[in-house]
Amino acid sequence: MATFTHAQLQTLWNQAGGDPLSADRAAAIAQAESSGCQYAKAGPTDDRPVKSCTYRYTTSEDSSGLWQINRDAHPQFDAASLYTPAGNAAAAVEVSQAGLDFQPWTTFTNGAY
Protein backbone atom coordinates (compact mmCIF):
# COMPACT_ATOMS: atom_id res chain seq x y z
CA MET A 1 0.00 0.00 0.00
CA ALA A 2 1.29 3.45 -0.77
CA THR A 3 -1.40 5.81 0.58
CA PHE A 4 -2.95 5.46 4.02
CA THR A 5 -6.23 6.80 5.37
CA HIS A 6 -6.49 8.67 8.65
CA ALA A 7 -7.81 5.52 10.37
CA GLN A 8 -4.98 3.39 8.95
CA LEU A 9 -2.41 5.93 10.16
CA GLN A 10 -3.95 5.81 13.63
CA THR A 11 -3.65 2.02 13.58
CA LEU A 12 0.01 2.22 12.52
CA TRP A 13 0.67 4.71 15.33
CA ASN A 14 -0.95 2.46 17.92
CA GLN A 15 0.82 -0.67 16.63
CA ALA A 16 4.15 1.17 16.92
CA GLY A 17 3.53 1.86 20.59
CA GLY A 18 2.28 5.44 20.37
CA ASP A 19 -0.09 6.77 23.00
CA PRO A 20 -3.60 5.93 21.76
CA LEU A 21 -4.79 9.30 23.05
CA SER A 22 -2.37 10.92 20.57
CA ALA A 23 -3.30 8.72 17.61
CA ASP A 24 -5.74 11.18 16.03
CA ARG A 25 -3.24 14.04 16.18
CA ALA A 26 -0.38 11.84 14.99
CA ALA A 27 -2.42 10.66 12.00
CA ALA A 28 -3.39 14.25 11.15
CA ILE A 29 0.29 15.24 11.22
CA ALA A 30 1.20 12.37 8.88
CA GLN A 31 -1.57 13.43 6.51
CA ALA A 32 -0.31 17.02 6.54
CA GLU A 33 3.32 15.94 6.13
CA SER A 34 2.96 13.31 3.37
CA SER A 35 -0.73 13.21 2.38
CA GLY A 36 -0.59 9.74 3.93
CA CYS A 37 1.78 8.55 1.22
CA GLN A 38 4.41 6.03 2.23
CA TYR A 39 7.00 7.16 -0.34
CA ALA A 40 6.84 10.93 0.15
CA LYS A 41 10.25 12.62 0.19
CA ALA A 42 11.69 16.08 0.76
CA GLY A 43 15.45 16.26 0.43
CA PRO A 44 18.53 16.65 -1.72
CA THR A 45 18.29 13.20 -3.34
CA ASP A 46 15.38 11.10 -4.50
CA ASP A 47 16.15 7.81 -2.76
CA ARG A 48 12.56 6.51 -2.76
CA PRO A 49 12.41 2.79 -3.56
CA VAL A 50 9.08 3.39 -5.32
CA LYS A 51 8.70 6.59 -7.32
CA SER A 52 5.16 7.39 -6.26
CA CYS A 53 3.93 10.23 -4.08
CA THR A 54 5.68 13.56 -4.10
CA TYR A 55 9.36 14.33 -4.21
CA ARG A 56 10.38 17.87 -3.33
CA TYR A 57 13.99 18.88 -3.87
CA THR A 58 15.45 20.81 -0.93
CA THR A 59 18.78 21.06 0.82
CA SER A 60 17.24 22.25 4.09
CA GLU A 61 16.03 18.79 5.14
CA ASP A 62 16.16 15.09 4.28
CA SER A 63 12.71 13.80 5.25
CA SER A 64 11.20 10.47 4.32
CA GLY A 65 7.95 8.56 4.52
CA LEU A 66 4.58 8.97 6.15
CA TRP A 67 5.62 11.20 9.04
CA GLN A 68 8.45 12.80 7.04
CA ILE A 69 11.17 11.85 9.52
CA ASN A 70 14.12 14.19 8.97
CA ARG A 71 17.27 12.07 8.76
CA ASP A 72 19.47 15.16 9.21
CA ALA A 73 17.90 15.71 12.64
CA HIS A 74 17.51 11.97 13.39
CA PRO A 75 20.41 10.09 11.79
CA GLN A 76 19.64 6.94 13.80
CA PHE A 77 16.97 6.09 11.22
CA ASP A 78 17.89 4.72 7.80
CA ALA A 79 16.01 5.34 4.57
CA ALA A 80 15.07 1.70 4.07
CA SER A 81 13.17 1.51 7.37
CA LEU A 82 11.60 4.95 6.94
CA TYR A 83 9.95 3.87 3.70
CA THR A 84 8.13 1.04 5.46
CA PRO A 85 4.89 1.95 7.23
CA ALA A 86 5.88 0.19 10.46
CA GLY A 87 9.40 1.64 10.46
CA ASN A 88 8.21 5.19 9.83
CA ALA A 89 5.52 4.91 12.50
CA ALA A 90 8.06 3.56 15.00
CA ALA A 91 10.38 6.47 14.21
CA ALA A 92 7.52 8.95 14.66
CA VAL A 93 6.67 7.40 18.02
CA GLU A 94 10.32 7.67 19.10
CA VAL A 95 10.80 11.24 17.84
CA SER A 96 7.55 12.40 19.50
CA GLN A 97 8.27 10.56 22.76
CA ALA A 98 5.20 8.37 22.14
CA GLY A 99 3.04 11.42 21.47
CA LEU A 100 4.19 13.75 24.24
CA ASP A 101 6.01 16.17 21.92
CA PHE A 102 5.00 16.93 18.33
CA GLN A 103 7.21 20.05 18.14
CA PRO A 104 9.65 18.42 15.66
CA TRP A 105 6.95 18.61 12.93
CA THR A 106 6.49 21.93 11.16
CA THR A 107 2.89 21.05 10.31
CA PHE A 108 2.24 20.80 14.05
CA THR A 109 3.99 24.01 15.05
CA ASN A 110 2.37 26.05 12.25
CA GLY A 111 -1.07 24.47 12.75
CA ALA A 112 -1.30 22.95 9.25
CA TYR A 113 -2.07 19.45 10.55
All heavy atoms as an XYZ file, in Angstrom:
847
protein
N       0.850     -1.181      0.000
C       0.000      0.000      0.000
C       0.890      1.236      0.000
O       1.901      1.281      0.670
C      -0.891     -0.022      1.246
C      -1.725      1.236      1.399
S      -2.800      1.212      2.821
C      -3.924     -0.063      2.365
N       0.474      2.237     -0.716
C       1.286      3.454     -0.765
C       0.622      4.625     -0.053
O       1.300      5.458      0.520
C       1.586      3.835     -2.210
N      -0.704      4.692     -0.058
C      -1.396      5.808      0.579
C      -2.319      5.284      1.674
O      -3.086      4.358      1.456
C      -2.196      6.616     -0.454
O      -1.295      7.055     -1.472
C      -2.835      7.843      0.184
N      -2.216      5.903      2.839
C      -2.952      5.461      4.019
C      -4.024      6.469      4.403
O      -3.800      7.679      4.330
C      -1.976      5.274      5.199
C      -1.068      4.101      5.039
C       0.023      4.159      4.177
C      -1.308      2.920      5.725
C       0.860      3.071      4.012
C      -0.475      1.822      5.567
C       0.609      1.896      4.705
N      -5.158      5.952      4.868
C      -6.234      6.799      5.370
C      -5.897      7.255      6.792
O      -4.978      6.714      7.438
C      -7.560      6.034      5.407
O      -7.448      4.981      6.392
C      -7.930      5.468      4.043
N      -6.670      8.188      7.281
C      -6.490      8.667      8.651
C      -6.597      7.490      9.638
O      -5.748      7.339     10.522
C      -7.543      9.742      8.958
C      -7.333     10.421     10.261
N      -6.488     11.493     10.415
C      -7.849     10.165     11.486
C      -6.499     11.889     11.675
N      -7.311     11.102     12.344
N      -7.612      6.658      9.460
C      -7.812      5.517     10.365
C      -6.646      4.533     10.282
O      -6.204      4.001     11.310
C      -9.127      4.815     10.039
N      -6.125      4.297      9.096
C      -4.980      3.394      8.951
C      -3.728      3.972      9.596
O      -2.934      3.238     10.196
C      -4.732      3.100      7.472
C      -5.810      2.234      6.844
C      -5.711      2.180      5.336
O      -5.371      3.170      4.676
N      -6.023      1.018      4.778
N      -3.546      5.279      9.499
C      -2.406      5.931     10.157
C      -2.534      5.830     11.672
O      -1.541      5.608     12.371
C      -2.295      7.390      9.712
C      -1.863      7.583      8.262
C      -2.161      9.009      7.794
C      -0.391      7.251      8.078
N      -3.737      5.977     12.184
C      -3.952      5.810     13.628
C      -3.571      4.387     14.061
O      -2.921      4.209     15.094
C      -5.417      6.078     13.987
C      -5.801      7.540     13.921
C      -7.268      7.728     14.224
O      -8.126      7.270     13.476
N      -7.551      8.401     15.324
N      -3.974      3.416     13.275
C      -3.647      2.022     13.585
C      -2.141      1.802     13.575
O      -1.597      1.164     14.489
C      -4.343      1.072     12.594
O      -5.767      1.243     12.732
C      -3.971     -0.375     12.846
N      -1.457      2.336     12.560
C       0.013      2.223     12.515
C       0.639      2.834     13.755
O       1.561      2.265     14.352
C       0.564      2.925     11.271
C       0.457      2.195      9.954
C       0.852      3.119      8.811
C       1.345      0.956      9.961
N       0.183      4.015     14.135
C       0.674      4.709     15.328
C       0.512      3.823     16.562
O       1.456      3.626     17.334
C      -0.077      6.026     15.492
C       0.233      6.764     16.745
C      -0.486      6.736     17.908
C       1.346      7.617     16.996
N       0.104      7.541     18.845
C       1.231      8.094     18.311
C       2.419      8.034     16.220
C       2.151      8.960     18.871
C       3.342      8.908     16.781
C       3.208      9.359     18.093
N      -0.683      3.292     16.746
C      -0.953      2.455     17.915
C      -0.105      1.184     17.900
O       0.442      0.787     18.927
C      -2.440      2.110     17.992
C      -3.288      3.322     18.346
O      -2.836      4.242     19.025
N      -4.516      3.326     17.879
N       0.023      0.553     16.744
C       0.825     -0.668     16.633
C       2.299     -0.415     16.916
O       3.005     -1.304     17.377
C       0.662     -1.288     15.243
C      -0.696     -1.898     15.011
C      -0.914     -2.355     13.589
O      -0.220     -1.932     12.663
N      -1.896     -3.218     13.393
N       2.746      0.819     16.668
C       4.150      1.168     16.915
C       4.399      1.556     18.370
O       5.533      1.870     18.731
C       4.574      2.306     15.987
N       3.361      1.558     19.173
C       3.530      1.862     20.592
C       3.248      3.295     20.973
O       3.552      3.717     22.091
N       2.647      4.056     20.058
C       2.283      5.436     20.371
C       1.118      5.491     21.340
O       0.323      4.541     21.424
N       1.015      6.571     22.071
C      -0.087      6.766     23.004
C      -1.394      6.812     22.213
O      -1.546      7.662     21.335
C       0.115      8.067     23.775
C      -0.985      8.349     24.788
O      -2.020      7.655     24.797
O      -0.809      9.292     25.579
N      -2.338      5.918     22.495
C      -3.603      5.926     21.761
C      -4.348      7.264     21.838
O      -5.070      7.622     20.917
C      -4.416      4.809     22.424
C      -3.393      3.907     23.030
C      -2.255      4.814     23.446
N      -4.141      7.997     22.926
C      -4.794      9.303     23.051
C      -4.206     10.327     22.077
O      -4.820     11.358     21.819
C      -4.695      9.821     24.482
C      -5.413      8.980     25.545
C      -5.154      9.548     26.931
C      -6.902      8.886     25.246
N      -3.027     10.043     21.539
C      -2.372     10.924     20.567
C      -2.548     10.443     19.130
O      -2.066     11.096     18.201
C      -0.873     11.017     20.870
O      -0.644     11.542     22.141
N      -3.207      9.329     18.933
C      -3.299      8.715     17.607
C      -3.978      9.617     16.583
O      -3.528      9.704     15.433
C      -4.015      7.374     17.690
N      -5.045     10.304     16.964
C      -5.745     11.179     16.025
C      -4.835     12.317     15.572
O      -4.723     12.603     14.379
C      -7.021     11.726     16.665
C      -7.808     12.601     15.713
O      -8.156     12.125     14.609
O      -8.083     13.761     16.068
N      -4.160     12.950     16.513
C      -3.239     14.044     16.184
C      -2.064     13.533     15.355
O      -1.660     14.162     14.377
C      -2.732     14.716     17.457
C      -1.736     15.844     17.162
C      -1.384     16.593     18.405
N      -2.519     17.439     18.731
C      -2.725     18.004     19.907
N      -1.866     17.819     20.889
N      -3.770     18.760     20.123
N      -1.505     12.395     15.731
C      -0.378     11.835     14.990
C      -0.773     11.527     13.548
O      -0.015     11.816     12.613
C       0.132     10.569     15.681
N      -1.947     10.965     13.347
C      -2.422     10.659     11.997
C      -2.636     11.942     11.199
O      -2.292     12.005     10.011
C      -3.710      9.848     12.068
N      -3.174     12.961     11.833
C      -3.387     14.249     11.148
C      -2.050     14.861     10.732
O      -1.937     15.448      9.644
C      -4.163     15.202     12.053
N      -1.043     14.719     11.567
C       0.287     15.236     11.225
C       0.845     14.474     10.030
O       1.376     15.084      9.093
C       1.227     15.169     12.450
C       0.788     16.210     13.489
C       2.685     15.377     12.043
C       1.443     16.069     14.843
N       0.715     13.155     10.022
C       1.199     12.367      8.880
C       0.472     12.770      7.601
O       1.092     12.883      6.535
C       1.026     10.880      9.143
N      -0.824     13.014      7.694
C      -1.566     13.433      6.509
C      -1.077     14.787      6.016
O      -0.934     15.002      4.813
C      -3.061     13.479      6.805
C      -3.658     12.100      6.935
C      -5.143     12.144      7.179
O      -5.609     12.708      8.160
N      -5.889     11.527      6.275
N      -0.803     15.698      6.934
C      -0.310     17.020      6.542
C       1.114     16.949      5.994
O       1.473     17.691      5.079
C      -0.368     17.974      7.737
N       1.918     16.060      6.544
C       3.319     15.941      6.128
C       3.475     15.250      4.774
O       4.285     15.677      3.954
C       4.115     15.166      7.183
C       4.318     15.905      8.491
C       5.368     16.998      8.408
O       6.267     16.932      7.548
O       5.284     17.937      9.217
N       2.724     14.156      4.548
C       2.956     13.313      3.368
C       1.698     13.013      2.559
O       1.772     12.234      1.610
C       3.555     11.981      3.818
O       2.581     11.241      4.556
N       0.569     13.573      2.967
C      -0.732     13.208      2.382
C      -1.013     11.722      2.597
O      -1.733     11.092      1.829
C      -0.798     13.554      0.894
O      -0.654     14.942      0.713
N      -0.398     11.145      3.627
C      -0.588      9.735      3.934
C       0.126      8.808      2.968
O      -0.164      7.615      2.908
N       1.101      9.347      2.233
C       1.780      8.554      1.219
C       3.118      8.027      1.738
O       3.998      8.797      2.135
C       1.974      9.359     -0.051
S       2.449      8.312     -1.420
N       3.251      6.739      1.696
C       4.412      6.025      2.234
C       5.739      6.458      1.619
O       6.773      6.424      2.280
C       4.155      4.537      1.979
C       5.267      3.599      2.215
C       4.840      2.155      1.945
O       3.687      1.862      1.705
N       5.797      1.268      2.007
N       5.744      6.856      0.356
C       6.996      7.156     -0.344
C       7.228      8.655     -0.553
O       8.003      9.037     -1.423
C       7.051      6.405     -1.677
C       6.957      4.917     -1.502
C       5.817      4.228     -1.871
C       8.007      4.201     -0.932
C       5.726      2.852     -1.689
C       7.919      2.833     -0.740
C       6.770      2.157     -1.129
O       6.690      0.803     -0.941
N       6.607      9.488      0.256
C       6.839     10.933      0.152
C       8.279     11.244      0.550
O       8.852     10.585      1.413
C       5.863     11.688      1.046
N       8.843     12.264     -0.075
C      10.247     12.619      0.189
C      10.460     14.108     -0.012
O       9.969     14.704     -0.969
C      11.150     11.838     -0.784
C      12.604     12.240     -0.791
C      13.321     11.826      0.477
C      14.773     12.265      0.407
N      15.611     11.594      1.337
N      11.202     14.709      0.904
C      11.690     16.077      0.756
C      13.165     16.037      1.120
O      13.523     15.703      2.243
C      10.941     17.031      1.678
N      14.020     16.325      0.149
C      15.445     16.258      0.433
C      16.290     16.475     -0.798
O      15.772     16.713     -1.888
N      17.606     16.368     -0.626
C      18.526     16.652     -1.724
C      18.631     15.535     -2.760
O      19.068     15.776     -3.881
C      19.859     16.862     -1.025
C      19.746     16.061      0.235
C      18.292     16.143      0.636
N      18.238     14.306     -2.387
C      18.292     13.195     -3.339
C      16.985     12.414     -3.284
O      16.372     12.277     -2.223
C      19.448     12.222     -3.022
O      19.264     11.727     -1.693
C      20.791     12.901     -3.142
N      16.597     11.898     -4.420
C      15.382     11.098     -4.502
C      15.761      9.635     -4.324
O      16.065      8.935     -5.277
C      14.689     11.331     -5.853
C      13.351     10.626     -5.934
O      12.974      9.924     -4.976
O      12.686     10.776     -6.978
N      15.755      9.179     -3.068
C      16.145      7.810     -2.761
C      14.944      6.895     -2.528
O      15.081      5.810     -1.980
C      17.080      7.784     -1.549
C      16.434      8.337     -0.290
O      15.260      8.769     -0.327
O      17.111      8.361      0.751
N      13.769      7.315     -2.969
C      12.562      6.509     -2.764
C      12.677      5.186     -3.519
O      13.036      5.174     -4.696
C      11.318      7.253     -3.259
C      11.065      8.549     -2.528
C       9.946      9.340     -3.153
N      10.333      9.727     -4.516
C       9.466     10.058     -5.464
N       8.170     10.047     -5.227
N       9.900     10.392     -6.662
N      12.354      4.076     -2.873
C      12.410      2.788     -3.559
C      11.288      2.628     -4.588
O      11.400      1.846     -5.513
C      12.279      1.762     -2.431
C      11.592      2.494     -1.338
C      12.031      3.925     -1.462
N      10.214      3.370     -4.391
C       9.083      3.388     -5.323
C       8.817      4.853     -5.642
O       8.627      5.661     -4.737
C       7.833      2.726     -4.705
C       6.631      2.845     -5.631
C       8.113      1.270     -4.362
N       8.832      5.187     -6.918
C       8.699      6.594     -7.323
C       7.225      6.977     -7.448
O       6.717      7.304     -8.502
C       9.426      6.856     -8.647
C      10.896      6.442     -8.630
C      11.709      7.161     -7.594
C      13.176      6.818     -7.754
N      13.967      6.893     -6.584
N       6.525      6.902     -6.328
C       5.159      7.390     -6.261
C       5.127      8.432     -5.154
O       6.104      8.596     -4.430
C       4.173      6.247     -6.003
O       4.373      5.689     -4.729
N       4.061      9.124     -5.036
C       3.934     10.228     -4.078
C       4.769     11.410     -4.569
O       5.261     11.407     -5.684
C       4.362      9.835     -2.680
S       3.596      8.334     -2.073
N       4.960     12.356     -3.697
C       5.681     13.556     -4.097
C       7.148     13.491     -3.698
O       7.502     12.912     -2.676
C       5.069     14.810     -3.441
O       5.102     14.651     -2.022
C       3.630     15.018     -3.878
N       7.959     14.078     -4.541
C       9.360     14.325     -4.210
C       9.571     15.824     -4.365
O       9.239     16.405     -5.394
C      10.317     13.573     -5.142
C      11.751     14.065     -5.009
C      12.456     13.856     -3.835
C      12.363     14.773     -6.031
C      13.756     14.320     -3.691
C      13.671     15.235     -5.890
C      14.354     15.012     -4.724
O      15.630     15.477     -4.578
N      10.077     16.442     -3.303
C      10.385     17.870     -3.334
C      11.869     18.039     -3.071
O      12.370     17.643     -2.017
C       9.558     18.608     -2.278
C       9.779     20.114     -2.240
C       8.839     20.803     -1.262
N       8.913     20.278      0.087
C       9.774     20.689      1.014
N      10.676     21.613      0.754
N       9.745     20.167      2.229
N      12.556     18.630     -4.045
C      13.986     18.883     -3.871
C      14.183     20.016     -2.871
O      13.572     21.082     -2.971
C      14.645     19.265     -5.201
C      16.082     19.675     -5.001
C      17.082     18.720     -4.874
C      16.425     21.021     -4.877
C      18.400     19.092     -4.648
C      17.739     21.398     -4.646
C      18.716     20.435     -4.532
O      20.017     20.806     -4.291
N      15.049     19.784     -1.891
C      15.445     20.810     -0.933
C      16.761     20.384     -0.297
O      17.034     19.194     -0.166
C      14.377     21.032      0.165
O      14.844     22.026      1.080
C      14.077     19.755      0.938
N      17.552     21.365      0.082
C      18.779     21.064      0.823
C      18.625     21.409      2.300
O      19.558     21.233      3.075
C      19.979     21.838      0.232
O      19.680     23.231      0.255
C      20.276     21.372     -1.187
N      17.445     21.859      2.698
C      17.238     22.252      4.093
C      16.748     21.110      4.980
O      16.646     21.276      6.196
C      16.257     23.421      4.170
O      14.986     23.031      3.688
N      16.450     19.951      4.374
C      16.027     18.792      5.145
C      16.249     17.532      4.314
O      16.533     17.610      3.120
C      14.553     18.901      5.556
C      13.591     18.892      4.381
C      12.132     18.966      4.796
O      11.659     18.017      5.454
O      11.482     19.958      4.454
N      16.073     16.386      4.957
C      16.159     15.089      4.276
C      15.111     14.188      4.930
O      15.432     13.336      5.752
C      17.562     14.503      4.409
C      17.755     13.269      3.542
O      16.900     13.002      2.670
O      18.759     12.576      3.746
N      13.838     14.438      4.578
C      12.711     13.804      5.253
C      12.057     12.735      4.391
O      11.871     12.932      3.194
C      11.686     14.870      5.633
O      12.274     15.822      6.504
N      11.696     11.639      5.039
C      11.201     10.470      4.319
C       9.957      9.879      4.950
O       9.841      9.835      6.179
C      12.270      9.373      4.304
O      13.479      9.850      3.777
N       9.062      9.395      4.090
C       7.953      8.562      4.517
C       6.741      9.282      5.061
O       6.583     10.491      4.915
N       5.887      8.495      5.687
C       4.584      8.967      6.148
C       4.656     10.178      7.071
O       3.941     11.150      6.888
C       3.846      7.823      6.864
C       3.430      6.663      5.975
C       3.066      5.440      6.821
C       2.264      7.077      5.087
N       5.502     10.096      8.084
C       5.623     11.197      9.043
C       6.781     12.127      8.683
O       7.118     13.009      9.461
C       5.772     10.664     10.470
C       4.453     10.399     11.134
C       3.712     11.292     11.860
C       3.718      9.175     11.146
N       2.564     10.708     12.309
C       2.536      9.392     11.886
C       3.923      7.923     10.603
C       1.580      8.411     12.100
C       2.974      6.930     10.808
C       1.820      7.182     11.546
N       7.356     11.963      7.507
C       8.453     12.805      7.042
C       9.530     12.964      8.118
O       9.852     14.068      8.568
C       7.927     14.173      6.579
C       7.172     14.108      5.269
C       8.090     13.746      4.108
O       8.793     14.593      3.602
N       8.106     12.481      3.708
N      10.094     11.855      8.520
C      11.166     11.850      9.516
C      12.423     12.436      8.873
O      12.889     11.962      7.846
C      11.435     10.422     10.034
C      10.159      9.781     10.597
C      12.567     10.430     11.060
C       9.528     10.508     11.765
N      12.954     13.481      9.494
C      14.121     14.186      8.969
C      15.389     13.461      9.409
O      15.755     13.478     10.584
C      14.122     15.632      9.461
C      15.201     16.460      8.824
O      16.189     15.951      8.310
N      15.029     17.767      8.868
N      16.058     12.841      8.445
C      17.268     12.073      8.761
C      18.443     12.974      9.134
O      19.390     12.511      9.778
C      17.622     11.141      7.610
C      16.552     10.063      7.472
C      16.830      8.975      6.471
N      17.848      9.221      5.501
C      17.676      9.092      4.188
N      16.520      8.758      3.687
N      18.671      9.299      3.365
N      18.423     14.241      8.755
C      19.467     15.161      9.207
C      19.353     15.353     10.721
O      20.356     15.359     11.431
C      19.353     16.520      8.504
C      19.713     16.453      7.036
O      20.420     15.513      6.620
O      19.283     17.355      6.297
N      18.132     15.503     11.208
C      17.899     15.705     12.641
C      17.921     14.390     13.419
O      18.215     14.376     14.615
C      16.565     16.407     12.854
N      17.618     13.282     12.730
C      17.510     11.975     13.394
C      18.266     10.921     12.591
O      17.673     10.036     11.966
C      16.034     11.588     13.552
C      15.231     12.638     14.242
N      15.292     12.853     15.596
C      14.388     13.582     13.752
C      14.507     13.863     15.914
N      13.953     14.328     14.814
N      19.600     10.991     12.614
C      20.414     10.085     11.787
C      20.361      8.626     12.229
O      20.877      7.751     11.526
C      21.824     10.662     11.923
C      21.812     11.404     13.209
C      20.417     11.941     13.359
N      19.747      8.337     13.353
C      19.645      6.942     13.802
C      18.687      6.128     12.930
O      18.686      4.906     12.997
C      19.214      6.877     15.277
C      17.777      7.297     15.572
C      17.609      8.768     15.887
O      18.287      9.627     15.324
N      16.689      9.068     16.794
N      17.909      6.792     12.082
C      16.967      6.087     11.215
C      17.513      6.025      9.799
O      18.001      7.014      9.272
C      15.607      6.796     11.205
C      15.022      6.976     12.577
C      14.850      8.234     13.113
C      14.660      5.876     13.345
C      14.327      8.414     14.379
C      14.130      6.036     14.625
C      13.968      7.305     15.134
N      17.413      4.846      9.174
C      17.893      4.717      7.802
C      16.724      4.792      6.825
O      15.574      4.547      7.188
C      18.697      3.438      7.603
C      17.893      2.180      7.844
O      16.806      2.034      7.262
O      18.364      1.317      8.606
N      17.031      5.150      5.597
C      16.007      5.341      4.570
C      15.180      4.086      4.373
O      13.949      4.159      4.249
C      16.651      5.781      3.260
N      15.805      2.942      4.335
C      15.070      1.700      4.070
C      13.949      1.496      5.085
O      12.821      1.158      4.712
C      16.025      0.510      4.077
N      14.212      1.714      6.359
C      13.167      1.511      7.369
C      12.128      2.624      7.324
O      10.951      2.387      7.589
C      13.766      1.391      8.769
O      14.333      2.608      9.185
N      12.552      3.835      6.978
C      11.602      4.949      6.944
C      10.600      4.854      5.806
O       9.542      5.484      5.856
C      12.340      6.283      6.887
C      13.094      6.650      8.154
C      13.834      7.973      7.969
C      12.168      6.716      9.366
N      10.899      4.073      4.787
C       9.951      3.874      3.697
C       9.008      2.700      3.936
O       8.171      2.401      3.094
C      10.669      3.741      2.361
C      11.228      5.060      1.881
C      12.589      5.239      1.709
C      10.392      6.142      1.624
C      13.109      6.453      1.278
C      10.896      7.354      1.203
C      12.252      7.505      1.035
O      12.757      8.713      0.620
N       9.121      2.057      5.091
C       8.135      1.042      5.463
C       7.144      1.693      6.424
O       7.540      2.530      7.254
C       8.775     -0.181      6.145
O       9.289      0.203      7.418
C       9.863     -0.796      5.272
N       5.876      1.348      6.322
C       4.892      1.952      7.232
C       5.222      1.722      8.704
O       5.192      2.668      9.499
C       3.583      1.277      6.839
C       3.785      0.860      5.422
C       5.239      0.491      5.319
N       5.576      0.498      9.061
C       5.875      0.193     10.462
C       7.137      0.915     10.934
O       7.184      1.437     12.052
C       6.023     -1.315     10.662
N       8.157      0.962     10.093
C       9.400      1.640     10.459
C       9.214      3.132     10.617
O       9.755      3.745     11.544
N       8.439      3.750      9.738
C       8.213      5.187      9.834
C       7.369      5.514     11.056
O       7.650      6.479     11.774
C       7.564      5.717      8.551
C       7.751      7.203      8.412
O       6.961      7.979      8.940
N       8.799      7.605      7.699
N       6.352      4.693     11.316
C       5.517      4.912     12.501
C       6.343      4.765     13.778
O       6.214      5.574     14.701
C       4.342      3.949     12.498
N       7.209      3.756     13.820
C       8.058      3.564     15.000
C       8.990      4.757     15.199
O       9.203      5.209     16.328
C       8.866      2.274     14.874
N       9.517      5.288     14.112
C      10.380      6.472     14.208
C       9.577      7.672     14.712
O      10.059      8.435     15.559
C      11.012      6.771     12.853
N       8.363      7.836     14.222
C       7.516      8.952     14.663
C       7.206      8.837     16.151
O       7.232      9.841     16.878
C       6.228      8.992     13.847
N       6.935      7.619     16.600
C       6.674      7.402     18.025
C       7.914      7.780     18.836
O       7.820      8.473     19.850
C       6.237      5.938     18.287
C       6.261      5.611     19.771
C       4.853      5.696     17.697
N       9.083      7.352     18.381
C      10.315      7.674     19.102
C      10.595      9.176     19.106
O      10.886      9.767     20.154
C      11.498      6.932     18.487
C      12.798      7.161     19.245
C      13.960      6.366     18.692
O      13.773      5.239     18.214
O      15.091      6.899     18.750
N      10.502      9.809     17.935
C      10.798     11.241     17.836
C       9.830     12.062     18.693
O      10.223     13.046     19.319
C      10.757     11.703     16.356
C      10.794     13.219     16.238
C      11.913     11.076     15.582
N       8.571     11.645     18.749
C       7.552     12.396     19.505
C       7.456     11.984     20.966
O       6.587     12.487     21.679
C       6.178     12.190     18.863
O       5.725     10.863     19.100
N       8.329     11.085     21.398
C       8.270     10.560     22.762
C       6.893      9.943     23.027
O       6.235     10.243     24.013
C       8.592     11.642     23.781
C       9.977     12.226     23.620
C      10.196     13.430     24.502
O       9.820     13.424     25.668
N      10.784     14.465     23.942
N       6.466      9.107     22.091
C       5.201      8.369     22.139
C       3.971      9.271     22.066
O       2.881      8.863     22.406
C       5.136      7.460     23.355
N       4.167     10.496     21.611
C       3.045     11.417     21.468
C       3.048     12.552     22.467
O       2.115     13.353     22.502
N       4.092     12.661     23.266
C       4.185     13.747     24.242
C       4.684     15.050     23.636
O       4.444     16.123     24.185
C       5.120     13.349     25.390
C       4.653     12.197     26.270
C       5.736     11.827     27.276
C       3.350     12.559     26.965
N       5.395     14.980     22.500
C       6.012     16.174     21.917
C       5.990     16.109     20.389
O       6.792     15.402     19.785
C       7.448     16.303     22.406
C       8.152     17.535     21.855
O       7.478     18.435     21.306
O       9.385     17.590     21.980
N       5.084     16.864     19.784
C       5.004     16.925     18.328
C       5.716     18.160     17.760
O       5.584     18.462     16.582
C       3.542     16.892     17.866
C       2.891     15.551     18.052
C       1.923     15.358     19.020
C       3.257     14.472     17.265
C       1.323     14.124     19.190
C       2.674     13.223     17.430
C       1.698     13.054     18.397
N       6.489     18.851     18.583
C       7.205     20.053     18.137
C       8.164     19.808     16.966
O       8.391     20.726     16.184
C       7.980     20.681     19.303
C       7.089     21.231     20.410
C       6.236     22.390     19.952
O       6.701     23.282     19.259
N       4.975     22.375     20.341
N       8.736     18.613     16.791
C       9.646     18.424     15.656
C       8.972     18.558     14.277
O       9.666     18.680     13.280
C      10.189     17.006     15.855
C      10.110     16.798     17.336
C       8.824     17.485     17.737
N       7.651     18.532     14.206
C       6.950     18.611     12.925
C       6.460     20.036     12.659
O       5.673     20.585     13.410
C       5.783     17.629     12.880
C       6.232     16.225     12.701
C       6.458     15.581     11.530
C       6.550     15.286     13.729
N       6.894     14.297     11.748
C       6.954     14.083     13.106
C       6.516     15.332     15.131
C       7.334     12.961     13.816
C       6.888     14.209     15.830
C       7.300     13.037     15.177
N       6.897     20.583     11.550
C       6.489     21.930     11.158
C       4.978     22.025     11.019
O       4.382     23.042     11.385
C       7.172     22.334      9.835
O       8.585     22.229     10.025
C       6.816     23.734      9.419
N       4.346     20.988     10.479
C       2.894     21.048     10.306
C       2.163     21.091     11.644
O       1.010     21.520     11.704
C       2.370     19.869      9.470
O       2.719     18.643     10.110
C       2.927     19.910      8.056
N       2.810     20.659     12.715
C       2.236     20.797     14.051
C       2.446     22.213     14.562
O       1.515     22.872     14.998
C       2.842     19.787     15.032
C       2.372     19.984     16.439
C       1.121     19.572     16.818
C       3.173     20.615     17.378
C       0.647     19.769     18.113
C       2.741     20.817     18.680
C       1.465     20.390     19.050
N       3.688     22.698     14.476
C       3.994     24.006     15.054
C       3.309     25.148     14.298
O       2.984     26.171     14.899
C       5.511     24.273     15.127
O       6.059     24.210     13.812
C       6.197     23.260     16.022
N       3.054     24.963     12.989
C       2.370     26.045     12.253
C       0.866     25.812     12.140
O       0.166     26.618     11.519
C       3.020     26.266     10.880
C       2.757     25.137      9.890
O       1.915     24.275     10.085
N       3.506     25.161      8.795
N       0.371     24.727     12.726
C      -1.066     24.468     12.754
C      -1.640     23.894     11.469
O      -2.865     23.817     11.324
N      -0.809     23.450     10.554
C      -1.297     22.947      9.253
C      -1.843     21.526      9.339
O      -2.432     21.050      8.379
C      -0.177     23.013      8.219
N      -1.659     20.860     10.448
C      -2.074     19.453     10.552
C      -3.577     19.294     10.723
O      -4.284     20.156     11.108
C      -1.330     18.746     11.684
C      -1.751     19.149     13.062
C      -2.619     18.346     13.778
C      -1.290     20.320     13.650
C      -3.020     18.699     15.065
C      -1.673     20.670     14.924
C      -2.541     19.878     15.616
O      -2.928     20.212     16.897
